[in-house]
Amino acid sequence: MGDVHDKLLTPSQAAQWYGVSERTFSRWRRRGLLPRPTVTLPNGKALWSERDLRASLRSHLPEEFTIPARTKTQVAARPGQTA
């Protein structure tokens, strides 16, 4: 579970963090491909910590891959373009 300094993400934000649609994120969740929510609110809404999402992603990647920290100024280049 994340600590008090972890940012908690809604399903929409978590999908954006992974770079997928909310529909894909929901499908992954139903299939058990995601970590359990860090927090489930009394109204049933689920929240995930960035730390838990990052740990889950690392567990599915070979050791030689690294996950760079995302920053607000980081812009992904499309094929054939430079950032």
Secondary structure, 3 states (H helix, E strand, C coil): CCCCCCCEECHHHHHHHHCCCHHHHHHHHHCCCCCCCCEECCCCCEEEEHHHHHHHHHHCCCCCCCCCCCCCCCCCCCCCCCC
